[in-house]
Amino acid sequence: MGAFDELKNKGQQYAEDHPEQVEKASDQAVERGGDAADQASGDKYEKQVDAAQKKADGAIGQ
């Protein structure tokens, strides 16, 4: 088993053991990404960014 496989397995095990923390981290990442996109576009595409954030959160979320 390679080092990356071992790391992947540890990550998967952590996610299974701590779903609340993983959900919180993914929510923060989606929010920060959307904020960065809004800032970069001067809020020109705010509605589209918000829709993408909602879709991403649904795909990642539990």
PDB file of N, H, CA, C and O in Angstrom:
ATOM      1  N   MET A   1       0.858  -1.177   0.000  1.00  0.00           N
ATOM      2  CA  MET A   1       0.000   0.000   0.000  1.00  0.00           C
ATOM      3  C   MET A   1       0.896   1.229   0.000  1.00  0.00           C
ATOM      4  O   MET A   1       1.814   1.337   0.813  1.00  0.00           O
ATOM      5  N   GLY A   2       0.629   2.142  -0.902  1.00  0.00           N
ATOM      6  H   GLY A   2      -0.117   2.055  -1.563  1.00  0.00           H
ATOM      7  CA  GLY A   2       1.423   3.346  -0.998  1.00  0.00           C
ATOM      8  C   GLY A   2       1.059   4.363   0.064  1.00  0.00           C
ATOM      9  O   GLY A   2       0.052   4.238   0.761  1.00  0.00           O
ATOM     10  N   ALA A   3       1.903   5.368   0.167  1.00  0.00           N
ATOM     11  H   ALA A   3       2.721   5.469  -0.399  1.00  0.00           H
ATOM     12  CA  ALA A   3       1.685   6.420   1.159  1.00  0.00           C
ATOM     13  C   ALA A   3       0.382   7.176   0.891  1.00  0.00           C
ATOM     14  O   ALA A   3      -0.326   7.556   1.823  1.00  0.00           O
ATOM     15  N   PHE A   4       0.072   7.390  -0.392  1.00  0.00           N
ATOM     16  H   PHE A   4       0.647   7.081  -1.149  1.00  0.00           H
ATOM     17  CA  PHE A   4      -1.157   8.119  -0.710  1.00  0.00           C
ATOM     18  C   PHE A   4      -2.398   7.293  -0.381  1.00  0.00           C
ATOM     19  O   PHE A   4      -3.409   7.836   0.064  1.00  0.00           O
ATOM     20  N   ASP A   5      -2.319   5.991  -0.598  1.00  0.00           N
ATOM     21  H   ASP A   5      -1.497   5.550  -0.959  1.00  0.00           H
ATOM     22  CA  ASP A   5      -3.445   5.130  -0.247  1.00  0.00           C
ATOM     23  C   ASP A   5      -3.689   5.146   1.255  1.00  0.00           C
ATOM     24  O   ASP A   5      -4.831   5.181   1.714  1.00  0.00           O
ATOM     25  N   GLU A   6      -2.600   5.120   2.012  1.00  0.00           N
ATOM     26  H   GLU A   6      -1.672   5.091   1.639  1.00  0.00           H
ATOM     27  CA  GLU A   6      -2.720   5.156   3.470  1.00  0.00           C
ATOM     28  C   GLU A   6      -3.337   6.476   3.933  1.00  0.00           C
ATOM     29  O   GLU A   6      -4.201   6.496   4.810  1.00  0.00           O
ATOM     30  N   LEU A   7      -2.888   7.566   3.339  1.00  0.00           N
ATOM     31  H   LEU A   7      -2.187   7.550   2.626  1.00  0.00           H
ATOM     32  CA  LEU A   7      -3.427   8.881   3.677  1.00  0.00           C
ATOM     33  C   LEU A   7      -4.906   8.968   3.309  1.00  0.00           C
ATOM     34  O   LEU A   7      -5.712   9.498   4.073  1.00  0.00           O
ATOM     35  N   LYS A   8      -5.255   8.443   2.134  1.00  0.00           N
ATOM     36  H   LYS A   8      -4.600   8.012   1.513  1.00  0.00           H
ATOM     37  CA  LYS A   8      -6.653   8.437   1.698  1.00  0.00           C
ATOM     38  C   LYS A   8      -7.517   7.654   2.679  1.00  0.00           C
ATOM     39  O   LYS A   8      -8.598   8.107   3.056  1.00  0.00           O
ATOM     40  N   ASN A   9      -7.043   6.480   3.092  1.00  0.00           N
ATOM     41  H   ASN A   9      -6.165   6.112   2.786  1.00  0.00           H
ATOM     42  CA  ASN A   9      -7.806   5.659   4.031  1.00  0.00           C
ATOM     43  C   ASN A   9      -7.986   6.355   5.375  1.00  0.00           C
ATOM     44  O   ASN A   9      -9.055   6.271   5.980  1.00  0.00           O
ATOM     45  N   LYS A  10      -6.952   7.037   5.841  1.00  0.00           N
ATOM     46  H   LYS A  10      -6.084   7.105   5.349  1.00  0.00           H
ATOM     47  CA  LYS A  10      -7.054   7.778   7.100  1.00  0.00           C
ATOM     48  C   LYS A  10      -8.069   8.907   6.974  1.00  0.00           C
ATOM     49  O   LYS A  10      -8.846   9.155   7.896  1.00  0.00           O
ATOM     50  N   GLY A  11      -8.061   9.590   5.833  1.00  0.00           N
ATOM     51  H   GLY A  11      -7.430   9.389   5.084  1.00  0.00           H
ATOM     52  CA  GLY A  11      -9.021  10.669   5.601  1.00  0.00           C
ATOM     53  C   GLY A  11     -10.448  10.158   5.566  1.00  0.00           C
ATOM     54  O   GLY A  11     -11.348  10.776   6.135  1.00  0.00           O
ATOM     55  N   GLN A  12     -10.654   9.042   4.907  1.00  0.00           N
ATOM     56  H   GLN A  12      -9.922   8.540   4.445  1.00  0.00           H
ATOM     57  CA  GLN A  12     -11.990   8.457   4.847  1.00  0.00           C
ATOM     58  C   GLN A  12     -12.461   8.014   6.231  1.00  0.00           C
ATOM     59  O   GLN A  12     -13.625   8.197   6.586  1.00  0.00           O
ATOM     60  N   GLN A  13     -11.567   7.443   6.990  1.00  0.00           N
ATOM     61  H   GLN A  13     -10.621   7.295   6.701  1.00  0.00           H
ATOM     62  CA  GLN A  13     -11.924   7.003   8.341  1.00  0.00           C
ATOM     63  C   GLN A  13     -12.275   8.200   9.221  1.00  0.00           C
ATOM     64  O   GLN A  13     -13.235   8.150   9.990  1.00  0.00           O
ATOM     65  N   TYR A  14     -11.495   9.278   9.105  1.00  0.00           N
ATOM     66  H   TYR A  14     -10.715   9.318   8.480  1.00  0.00           H
ATOM     67  CA  TYR A  14     -11.780  10.489   9.875  1.00  0.00           C
ATOM     68  C   TYR A  14     -13.163  11.029   9.511  1.00  0.00           C
ATOM     69  O   TYR A  14     -13.940  11.407  10.388  1.00  0.00           O
ATOM     70  N   ALA A  15     -13.463  11.062   8.214  1.00  0.00           N
ATOM     71  H   ALA A  15     -12.832  10.755   7.501  1.00  0.00           H
ATOM     72  CA  ALA A  15     -14.760  11.576   7.760  1.00  0.00           C
ATOM     73  C   ALA A  15     -15.904  10.738   8.314  1.00  0.00           C
ATOM     74  O   ALA A  15     -16.950  11.275   8.679  1.00  0.00           O
ATOM     75  N   GLU A  16     -15.710   9.429   8.378  1.00  0.00           N
ATOM     76  H   GLU A  16     -14.861   8.993   8.082  1.00  0.00           H
ATOM     77  CA  GLU A  16     -16.746   8.561   8.926  1.00  0.00           C
ATOM     78  C   GLU A  16     -16.907   8.749  10.439  1.00  0.00           C
ATOM     79  O   GLU A  16     -18.014   8.669  10.973  1.00  0.00           O
ATOM     80  N   ASP A  17     -15.791   8.997  11.112  1.00  0.00           N
ATOM     81  H   ASP A  17     -14.892   9.062  10.679  1.00  0.00           H
ATOM     82  CA  ASP A  17     -15.822   9.141  12.567  1.00  0.00           C
ATOM     83  C   ASP A  17     -16.293  10.523  13.024  1.00  0.00           C
ATOM     84  O   ASP A  17     -16.801  10.664  14.136  1.00  0.00           O
ATOM     85  N   HIS A  18     -16.129  11.536  12.182  1.00  0.00           N
ATOM     86  H   HIS A  18     -15.716  11.421  11.278  1.00  0.00           H
ATOM     87  CA  HIS A  18     -16.430  12.918  12.562  1.00  0.00           C
ATOM     88  C   HIS A  18     -17.232  13.641  11.472  1.00  0.00           C
ATOM     89  O   HIS A  18     -16.753  14.633  10.923  1.00  0.00           O
ATOM     90  N   PRO A  19     -18.424  13.172  11.153  1.00  0.00           N
ATOM     91  CA  PRO A  19     -19.185  13.777  10.043  1.00  0.00           C
ATOM     92  C   PRO A  19     -19.571  15.242  10.294  1.00  0.00           C
ATOM     93  O   PRO A  19     -19.675  16.021   9.347  1.00  0.00           O
ATOM     94  N   GLU A  20     -19.782  15.619  11.552  1.00  0.00           N
ATOM     95  H   GLU A  20     -19.698  14.986  12.322  1.00  0.00           H
ATOM     96  CA  GLU A  20     -20.178  17.003  11.840  1.00  0.00           C
ATOM     97  C   GLU A  20     -19.036  17.964  11.506  1.00  0.00           C
ATOM     98  O   GLU A  20     -19.263  19.031  10.936  1.00  0.00           O
ATOM     99  N   GLN A  21     -17.827  17.585  11.859  1.00  0.00           N
ATOM    100  H   GLN A  21     -17.642  16.718  12.322  1.00  0.00           H
ATOM    101  CA  GLN A  21     -16.677  18.449  11.595  1.00  0.00           C
ATOM    102  C   GLN A  21     -16.407  18.547  10.096  1.00  0.00           C
ATOM    103  O   GLN A  21     -16.046  19.614   9.598  1.00  0.00           O
ATOM    104  N   VAL A  22     -16.580  17.445   9.380  1.00  0.00           N
ATOM    105  H   VAL A  22     -16.873  16.579   9.784  1.00  0.00           H
ATOM    106  CA  VAL A  22     -16.366  17.444   7.933  1.00  0.00           C
ATOM    107  C   VAL A  22     -17.418  18.330   7.265  1.00  0.00           C
ATOM    108  O   VAL A  22     -17.097  19.094   6.354  1.00  0.00           O
ATOM    109  N   GLU A  23     -18.648  18.233   7.705  1.00  0.00           N
ATOM    110  H   GLU A  23     -18.908  17.613   8.445  1.00  0.00           H
ATOM    111  CA  GLU A  23     -19.721  19.061   7.144  1.00  0.00           C
ATOM    112  C   GLU A  23     -19.447  20.544   7.385  1.00  0.00           C
ATOM    113  O   GLU A  23     -19.617  21.370   6.488  1.00  0.00           O
ATOM    114  N   LYS A  24     -19.026  20.868   8.593  1.00  0.00           N
ATOM    115  H   LYS A  24     -18.888  20.197   9.321  1.00  0.00           H
ATOM    116  CA  LYS A  24     -18.718  22.259   8.922  1.00  0.00           C
ATOM    117  C   LYS A  24     -17.581  22.783   8.042  1.00  0.00           C
ATOM    118  O   LYS A  24     -17.652  23.904   7.539  1.00  0.00           O
ATOM    119  N   ALA A  25     -16.549  21.984   7.860  1.00  0.00           N
ATOM    120  H   ALA A  25     -16.492  21.074   8.270  1.00  0.00           H
ATOM    121  CA  ALA A  25     -15.408  22.396   7.034  1.00  0.00           C
ATOM    122  C   ALA A  25     -15.825  22.569   5.578  1.00  0.00           C
ATOM    123  O   ALA A  25     -15.385  23.510   4.918  1.00  0.00           O
ATOM    124  N   SER A  26     -16.662  21.679   5.075  1.00  0.00           N
ATOM    125  H   SER A  26     -17.019  20.915   5.611  1.00  0.00           H
ATOM    126  CA  SER A  26     -17.098  21.805   3.682  1.00  0.00           C
ATOM    127  C   SER A  26     -17.993  23.029   3.501  1.00  0.00           C
ATOM    128  O   SER A  26     -17.909  23.712   2.480  1.00  0.00           O
ATOM    129  N   ASP A  27     -18.842  23.307   4.477  1.00  0.00           N
ATOM    130  H   ASP A  27     -18.910  22.752   5.306  1.00  0.00           H
ATOM    131  CA  ASP A  27     -19.678  24.508   4.413  1.00  0.00           C
ATOM    132  C   ASP A  27     -18.819  25.769   4.365  1.00  0.00           C
ATOM    133  O   ASP A  27     -19.087  26.686   3.588  1.00  0.00           O
ATOM    134  N   GLN A  28     -17.789  25.803   5.200  1.00  0.00           N
ATOM    135  H   GLN A  28     -17.572  25.058   5.831  1.00  0.00           H
ATOM    136  CA  GLN A  28     -16.895  26.964   5.219  1.00  0.00           C
ATOM    137  C   GLN A  28     -16.153  27.109   3.894  1.00  0.00           C
ATOM    138  O   GLN A  28     -15.983  28.224   3.400  1.00  0.00           O
ATOM    139  N   ALA A  29     -15.713  26.004   3.321  1.00  0.00           N
ATOM    140  H   ALA A  29     -15.851  25.099   3.722  1.00  0.00           H
ATOM    141  CA  ALA A  29     -14.985  26.057   2.054  1.00  0.00           C
ATOM    142  C   ALA A  29     -15.882  26.565   0.926  1.00  0.00           C
ATOM    143  O   ALA A  29     -15.454  27.385   0.113  1.00  0.00           O
ATOM    144  N   VAL A  30     -17.104  26.087   0.876  1.00  0.00           N
ATOM    145  H   VAL A  30     -17.451  25.421   1.536  1.00  0.00           H
ATOM    146  CA  VAL A  30     -18.046  26.535  -0.156  1.00  0.00           C
ATOM    147  C   VAL A  30     -18.335  28.029   0.018  1.00  0.00           C
ATOM    148  O   VAL A  30     -18.373  28.774  -0.961  1.00  0.00           O
ATOM    149  N   GLU A  31     -18.536  28.456   1.247  1.00  0.00           N
ATOM    150  H   GLU A  31     -18.506  27.851   2.042  1.00  0.00           H
ATOM    151  CA  GLU A  31     -18.826  29.864   1.530  1.00  0.00           C
ATOM    152  C   GLU A  31     -17.644  30.756   1.130  1.00  0.00           C
ATOM    153  O   GLU A  31     -17.829  31.789   0.486  1.00  0.00           O
ATOM    154  N   ARG A  32     -16.449  30.354   1.510  1.00  0.00           N
ATOM    155  H   ARG A  32     -16.299  29.515   2.032  1.00  0.00           H
ATOM    156  CA  ARG A  32     -15.259  31.147   1.174  1.00  0.00           C
ATOM    157  C   ARG A  32     -15.037  31.204  -0.331  1.00  0.00           C
ATOM    158  O   ARG A  32     -14.659  32.243  -0.871  1.00  0.00           O
ATOM    159  N   GLY A  33     -15.271  30.095  -0.998  1.00  0.00           N
ATOM    160  H   GLY A  33     -15.578  29.250  -0.559  1.00  0.00           H
ATOM    161  CA  GLY A  33     -15.123  30.078  -2.457  1.00  0.00           C
ATOM    162  C   GLY A  33     -16.118  31.019  -3.122  1.00  0.00           C
ATOM    163  O   GLY A  33     -15.769  31.750  -4.048  1.00  0.00           O
ATOM    164  N   GLY A  34     -17.346  30.996  -2.650  1.00  0.00           N
ATOM    165  H   GLY A  34     -17.630  30.402  -1.897  1.00  0.00           H
ATOM    166  CA  GLY A  34     -18.357  31.904  -3.198  1.00  0.00           C
ATOM    167  C   GLY A  34     -18.033  33.353  -2.917  1.00  0.00           C
ATOM    168  O   GLY A  34     -18.217  34.214  -3.777  1.00  0.00           O
ATOM    169  N   ASP A  35     -17.554  33.629  -1.722  1.00  0.00           N
ATOM    170  H   ASP A  35     -17.404  32.930  -1.023  1.00  0.00           H
ATOM    171  CA  ASP A  35     -17.163  35.000  -1.376  1.00  0.00           C
ATOM    172  C   ASP A  35     -16.032  35.484  -2.274  1.00  0.00           C
ATOM    173  O   ASP A  35     -16.030  36.634  -2.713  1.00  0.00           O
ATOM    174  N   ALA A  36     -15.066  34.601  -2.547  1.00  0.00           N
ATOM    175  H   ALA A  36     -15.068  33.667  -2.191  1.00  0.00           H
ATOM    176  CA  ALA A  36     -13.946  34.963  -3.418  1.00  0.00           C
ATOM    177  C   ALA A  36     -14.436  35.233  -4.835  1.00  0.00           C
ATOM    178  O   ALA A  36     -13.975  36.173  -5.483  1.00  0.00           O
ATOM    179  N   ALA A  37     -15.360  34.420  -5.317  1.00  0.00           N
ATOM    180  H   ALA A  37     -15.734  33.656  -4.791  1.00  0.00           H
ATOM    181  CA  ALA A  37     -15.912  34.629  -6.658  1.00  0.00           C
ATOM    182  C   ALA A  37     -16.690  35.935  -6.726  1.00  0.00           C
ATOM    183  O   ALA A  37     -16.590  36.667  -7.711  1.00  0.00           O
ATOM    184  N   ASP A  38     -17.458  36.231  -5.694  1.00  0.00           N
ATOM    185  H   ASP A  38     -17.539  35.636  -4.894  1.00  0.00           H
ATOM    186  CA  ASP A  38     -18.204  37.494  -5.656  1.00  0.00           C
ATOM    187  C   ASP A  38     -17.250  38.680  -5.664  1.00  0.00           C
ATOM    188  O   ASP A  38     -17.468  39.655  -6.383  1.00  0.00           O
ATOM    189  N   GLN A  39     -16.209  38.597  -4.876  1.00  0.00           N
ATOM    190  H   GLN A  39     -16.031  37.805  -4.292  1.00  0.00           H
ATOM    191  CA  GLN A  39     -15.246  39.693  -4.800  1.00  0.00           C
ATOM    192  C   GLN A  39     -14.526  39.874  -6.142  1.00  0.00           C
ATOM    193  O   GLN A  39     -14.340  41.000  -6.602  1.00  0.00           O
ATOM    194  N   ALA A  40     -14.128  38.774  -6.760  1.00  0.00           N
ATOM    195  H   ALA A  40     -14.280  37.859  -6.387  1.00  0.00           H
ATOM    196  CA  ALA A  40     -13.400  38.846  -8.025  1.00  0.00           C
ATOM    197  C   ALA A  40     -14.262  39.422  -9.143  1.00  0.00           C
ATOM    198  O   ALA A  40     -13.747  40.075 -10.051  1.00  0.00           O
ATOM    199  N   SER A  41     -15.574  39.184  -9.081  1.00  0.00           N
ATOM    200  H   SER A  41     -15.993  38.654  -8.343  1.00  0.00           H
ATOM    201  CA  SER A  41     -16.469  39.664 -10.129  1.00  0.00           C
ATOM    202  C   SER A  41     -17.162  40.969  -9.751  1.00  0.00           C
ATOM    203  O   SER A  41     -17.986  41.478 -10.511  1.00  0.00           O
ATOM    204  N   GLY A  42     -16.834  41.506  -8.593  1.00  0.00           N
ATOM    205  H   GLY A  42     -16.165  41.092  -7.976  1.00  0.00           H
ATOM    206  CA  GLY A  42     -17.507  42.723  -8.145  1.00  0.00           C
ATOM    207  C   GLY A  42     -18.991  42.498  -7.924  1.00  0.00           C
ATOM    208  O   GLY A  42     -19.798  43.398  -8.160  1.00  0.00           O
ATOM    209  N   ASP A  43     -19.355  41.320  -7.479  1.00  0.00           N
ATOM    210  H   ASP A  43     -18.699  40.589  -7.288  1.00  0.00           H
ATOM    211  CA  ASP A  43     -20.742  40.910  -7.233  1.00  0.00           C
ATOM    212  C   ASP A  43     -21.604  40.923  -8.493  1.00  0.00           C
ATOM    213  O   ASP A  43     -22.832  40.916  -8.408  1.00  0.00           O
ATOM    214  N   LYS A  44     -20.963  40.942  -9.660  1.00  0.00           N
ATOM    215  H   LYS A  44     -19.965  40.948  -9.729  1.00  0.00           H
ATOM    216  CA  LYS A  44     -21.699  40.972 -10.923  1.00  0.00           C
ATOM    217  C   LYS A  44     -22.527  39.697 -11.118  1.00  0.00           C
ATOM    218  O   LYS A  44     -23.611  39.739 -11.701  1.00  0.00           O
ATOM    219  N   TYR A  45     -22.016  38.576 -10.632  1.00  0.00           N
ATOM    220  H   TYR A  45     -21.136  38.541 -10.159  1.00  0.00           H
ATOM    221  CA  TYR A  45     -22.680  37.287 -10.818  1.00  0.00           C
ATOM    222  C   TYR A  45     -23.148  36.702  -9.480  1.00  0.00           C
ATOM    223  O   TYR A  45     -23.112  35.489  -9.278  1.00  0.00           O
ATOM    224  N   GLU A  46     -23.578  37.559  -8.591  1.00  0.00           N
ATOM    225  H   GLU A  46     -23.608  38.545  -8.755  1.00  0.00           H
ATOM    226  CA  GLU A  46     -23.929  37.146  -7.238  1.00  0.00           C
ATOM    227  C   GLU A  46     -25.005  36.057  -7.219  1.00  0.00           C
ATOM    228  O   GLU A  46     -24.886  35.089  -6.467  1.00  0.00           O
ATOM    229  N   LYS A  47     -26.034  36.201  -8.023  1.00  0.00           N
ATOM    230  H   LYS A  47     -26.130  36.987  -8.634  1.00  0.00           H
ATOM    231  CA  LYS A  47     -27.115  35.207  -8.042  1.00  0.00           C
ATOM    232  C   LYS A  47     -26.612  33.856  -8.533  1.00  0.00           C
ATOM    233  O   LYS A  47     -26.967  32.817  -7.977  1.00  0.00           O
ATOM    234  N   GLN A  48     -25.779  33.873  -9.580  1.00  0.00           N
ATOM    235  H   GLN A  48     -25.490  34.717 -10.031  1.00  0.00           H
ATOM    236  CA  GLN A  48     -25.245  32.626 -10.103  1.00  0.00           C
ATOM    237  C   GLN A  48     -24.296  31.968  -9.104  1.00  0.00           C
ATOM    238  O   GLN A  48     -24.297  30.747  -8.952  1.00  0.00           O
ATOM    239  N   VAL A  49     -23.489  32.781  -8.426  1.00  0.00           N
ATOM    240  H   VAL A  49     -23.488  33.773  -8.550  1.00  0.00           H
ATOM    241  CA  VAL A  49     -22.563  32.257  -7.424  1.00  0.00           C
ATOM    242  C   VAL A  49     -23.346  31.650  -6.269  1.00  0.00           C
ATOM    243  O   VAL A  49     -23.001  30.572  -5.786  1.00  0.00           O
ATOM    244  N   ASP A  50     -24.390  32.326  -5.824  1.00  0.00           N
ATOM    245  H   ASP A  50     -24.671  33.202  -6.217  1.00  0.00           H
ATOM    246  CA  ASP A  50     -25.211  31.796  -4.733  1.00  0.00           C
ATOM    247  C   ASP A  50     -25.851  30.462  -5.125  1.00  0.00           C
ATOM    248  O   ASP A  50     -25.908  29.534  -4.318  1.00  0.00           O
ATOM    249  N   ALA A  51     -26.331  30.372  -6.367  1.00  0.00           N
ATOM    250  H   ALA A  51     -26.284  31.126  -7.023  1.00  0.00           H
ATOM    251  CA  ALA A  51     -26.927  29.122  -6.838  1.00  0.00           C
ATOM    252  C   ALA A  51     -25.878  28.008  -6.880  1.00  0.00           C
ATOM    253  O   ALA A  51     -26.163  26.868  -6.511  1.00  0.00           O
ATOM    254  N   ALA A  52     -24.680  28.336  -7.325  1.00  0.00           N
ATOM    255  H   ALA A  52     -24.448  29.261  -7.625  1.00  0.00           H
ATOM    256  CA  ALA A  52     -23.603  27.339  -7.374  1.00  0.00           C
ATOM    257  C   ALA A  52     -23.209  26.893  -5.968  1.00  0.00           C
ATOM    258  O   ALA A  52     -22.935  25.714  -5.740  1.00  0.00           O
ATOM    259  N   GLN A  53     -23.180  27.833  -5.031  1.00  0.00           N
ATOM    260  H   GLN A  53     -23.402  28.791  -5.216  1.00  0.00           H
ATOM    261  CA  GLN A  53     -22.854  27.486  -3.640  1.00  0.00           C
ATOM    262  C   GLN A  53     -23.898  26.514  -3.088  1.00  0.00           C
ATOM    263  O   GLN A  53     -23.554  25.528  -2.436  1.00  0.00           O
ATOM    264  N   LYS A  54     -25.143  26.793  -3.348  1.00  0.00           N
ATOM    265  H   LYS A  54     -25.422  27.594  -3.878  1.00  0.00           H
ATOM    266  CA  LYS A  54     -26.227  25.943  -2.847  1.00  0.00           C
ATOM    267  C   LYS A  54     -26.123  24.538  -3.449  1.00  0.00           C
ATOM    268  O   LYS A  54     -26.297  23.539  -2.751  1.00  0.00           O
ATOM    269  N   LYS A  55     -25.837  24.477  -4.747  1.00  0.00           N
ATOM    270  H   LYS A  55     -25.695  25.289  -5.314  1.00  0.00           H
ATOM    271  CA  LYS A  55     -25.713  23.187  -5.411  1.00  0.00           C
ATOM    272  C   LYS A  55     -24.504  22.418  -4.888  1.00  0.00           C
ATOM    273  O   LYS A  55     -24.586  21.213  -4.648  1.00  0.00           O
ATOM    274  N   ALA A  56     -23.387  23.113  -4.712  1.00  0.00           N
ATOM    275  H   ALA A  56     -23.320  24.092  -4.907  1.00  0.00           H
ATOM    276  CA  ALA A  56     -22.171  22.457  -4.194  1.00  0.00           C
ATOM    277  C   ALA A  56     -22.396  21.948  -2.778  1.00  0.00           C
ATOM    278  O   ALA A  56     -21.976  20.840  -2.445  1.00  0.00           O
ATOM    279  N   ASP A  57     -23.044  22.732  -1.951  1.00  0.00           N
ATOM    280  H   ASP A  57     -23.386  23.632  -2.221  1.00  0.00           H
ATOM    281  CA  ASP A  57     -23.303  22.316  -0.574  1.00  0.00           C
ATOM    282  C   ASP A  57     -24.203  21.075  -0.559  1.00  0.00           C
ATOM    283  O   ASP A  57     -24.007  20.169   0.251  1.00  0.00           O
ATOM    284  N   GLY A  58     -25.178  21.042  -1.448  1.00  0.00           N
ATOM    285  H   GLY A  58     -25.338  21.778  -2.105  1.00  0.00           H
ATOM    286  CA  GLY A  58     -26.055  19.882  -1.525  1.00  0.00           C
ATOM    287  C   GLY A  58     -25.327  18.632  -1.994  1.00  0.00           C
ATOM    288  O   GLY A  58     -25.609  17.530  -1.522  1.00  0.00           O
ATOM    289  N   ALA A  59     -24.395  18.800  -2.917  1.00  0.00           N
ATOM    290  H   ALA A  59     -24.166  19.695  -3.300  1.00  0.00           H
ATOM    291  CA  ALA A  59     -23.639  17.665  -3.439  1.00  0.00           C
ATOM    292  C   ALA A  59     -22.651  17.132  -2.403  1.00  0.00           C
ATOM    293  O   ALA A  59     -22.424  15.925  -2.319  1.00  0.00           O
ATOM    294  N   ILE A  60     -22.067  18.033  -1.618  1.00  0.00           N
ATOM    295  H   ILE A  60     -22.252  19.014  -1.687  1.00  0.00           H
ATOM    296  CA  ILE A  60     -21.075  17.642  -0.626  1.00  0.00           C
ATOM    297  C   ILE A  60     -21.741  17.231   0.669  1.00  0.00           C
ATOM    298  O   ILE A  60     -21.314  16.280   1.323  1.00  0.00           O
ATOM    299  N   GLY A  61     -22.789  17.952   1.037  1.00  0.00           N
ATOM    300  H   GLY A  61     -23.136  18.725   0.505  1.00  0.00           H
ATOM    301  CA  GLY A  61     -23.429  17.781   2.344  1.00  0.00           C
ATOM    302  C   GLY A  61     -24.024  16.419   2.575  1.00  0.00           C
ATOM    303  O   GLY A  61     -24.114  15.586   1.673  1.00  0.00           O
ATOM    304  N   GLN A  62     -24.420  16.219   3.792  1.00  0.00           N
ATOM    305  H   GLN A  62     -24.347  16.896   4.525  1.00  0.00           H
ATOM    306  CA  GLN A  62     -24.948  14.932   4.212  1.00  0.00           C
ATOM    307  C   GLN A  62     -26.444  14.954   4.272  1.00  0.00           C
ATOM    308  O   GLN A  62     -27.064  13.945   4.610  1.00  0.00           O
TER     309      GLN A  62
END
